[in-house]
């Protein structure tokens, strides 16, 4: 059973940067598409970015395009989300997930515990 653990969240000022990590254990990591999602109080969970197996196809929500970069290091069983030029509206709990398609949360079957990102002065 694949398990995911997120790390790297915290408090950052507007315009700052954070790098989130999603580290997998349990086997089969290279076979999975991996997505990053976020959820703020009172809002639905939304897709942020996703990366496919094999061919390194990436996908981004319009709201983060040009600011966030997703990557994966299969040797480390880790997917990263580099977040630059952060805005207050990026504040959310960020989750990584495995086994789904693109930026559609309901298609993912394996989820991490989440890591909090707060963008504030």
C-alpha positions in Angstrom: 0.0 0.0 0.0 1.5 3.3 -1.1 1.6 5.9 1.6 2.3 9.6 1.2 3.7 12.2 3.6 3.8 15.9 2.8 6.3 18.4 4.3 7.6 21.9 3.8 4.6 24.0 4.7 4.8 27.0 6.9 4.3 30.8 7.2 5.7 33.0 4.4 5.3 36.6 3.4 3.6 37.6 0.2 6.0 37.3 -2.7 8.0 34.6 -0.9 8.7 31.0 -1.8 8.2 27.6 -0.3 9.0 24.1 -1.5 6.6 21.3 -0.6 7.7 17.7 -0.7 5.5 14.6 -1.0 7.5 11.4 -0.1 6.1 8.0 -0.8 6.6 4.6 0.8 5.2 1.2 0.2 6.2 0.5 -3.4 5.1 1.3 -6.9 5.8 5.0 -6.8 7.0 5.3 -10.4 3.7 3.9 -11.7 1.5 6.6 -10.1 0.4 10.0 -11.4 0.8 12.4 -8.5 -1.2 15.5 -7.9 -1.1 18.5 -5.5 -4.3 19.9 -4.1 -5.3 22.5 -1.7 -8.2 23.4 0.5 -9.1 26.6 2.4 -11.8 27.0 5.0 -15.2 27.2 3.4 -13.9 26.2 -0.1 -13.9 23.0 -2.1 -10.6 21.2 -2.5 -9.0 22.3 -5.8 -6.3 20.9 -8.0 -3.1 22.8 -8.0 -0.7 20.8 -10.1 -0.1 17.2 -11.3 2.7 15.2 -12.8 2.3 12.0 -14.8 4.3 8.8 -14.7 6.8 7.9 -17.4 6.8 11.0 -19.6 7.0 13.8 -17.1 3.8 15.6 -18.4 2.8 18.3 -16.0 -0.4 20.3 -15.5 -1.2 23.5 -13.5 -4.2 25.3 -12.4 -4.6 28.7 -14.1 -4.3 30.4 -10.7 -0.7 29.1 -10.2 0.6 28.9 -13.7 3.9 30.6 -14.0 4.5 30.7 -10.3 4.5 27.0 -9.2 6.6 24.2 -10.6 6.0 20.5 -10.0 8.8 17.9 -10.3 9.5 14.4 -9.3 12.6 12.4 -8.3 11.8 8.8 -8.6 15.1 7.7 -7.0 13.9 9.5 -3.8 10.2 8.5 -4.2 9.4 12.2 -3.9 7.4 14.8 -5.8 8.0 18.5 -5.2 6.0 21.6 -5.5 8.1 24.7 -5.8 5.9 27.7 -5.0 7.2 31.2 -5.9 5.6 34.6 -5.8 3.2 33.5 -3.2 -0.1 35.4 -2.6 -2.4 35.5 0.4 -5.0 33.6 -1.7 -2.5 30.6 -1.8 -3.1 30.1 1.9 -4.5 26.6 2.3 -3.8 23.1 3.5 -1.9 21.4 0.7 -2.3 17.7 0.0 -0.5 15.3 -2.3 -2.3 12.4 -3.8 -1.6 9.4 -6.0 -3.5 7.4 -8.6 -5.7 9.9 -10.2 -6.0 12.0 -13.3 -5.0 15.6 -13.7 -6.5 18.1 -11.3 -9.6 16.2 -10.4 -9.6 15.4 -6.7 -12.2 12.6 -6.8 -10.1 10.5 -9.1 -7.3 10.1 -6.6 -7.4 7.2 -4.2 -4.3 7.7 -2.0 -3.8 10.9 0.0 -1.3 12.4 2.4 -2.1 14.1 5.6 -1.7 17.7 4.4 0.7 20.5 5.2 -0.4 24.0 6.1 0.7 27.0 4.0 0.0 30.5 5.3 0.8 33.5 3.2 0.5 36.6 5.2 2.4 39.8 6.3 
